[in-house]
């Protein structure tokens, strides 16, 4: 039985959150050997003013693992563009706990 050749065209997804509570995902086809940056460009996301994506300053990942823009993609990868945190997670938990405790606590 012959070995299956790797696909010449990869099907990946690019996901980002333009604002809190909003998540978008766009399927993108790129050539084998393409990078994270290639997928972002192919999706037109960096050019979309409403997407508010600046990959020069935002972290990116593949399936939740932080990578660089030159990371090479595999078929089925999910490229994620992370928004900068407005509040540190531990501070956000503190604020929620204070709100639940009520006034005077």
Secondary structure, 3 states (H helix, E strand, C coil): CCCCCCCCEEEEEEEECCCCCCCEEEEEEEECCCEHHHHHHHCCCCCCHHHCCCCCCCCEEECCEEECCCCECCCCCEEEECCCCCCCHHHHHHHHHHHHHCCCC
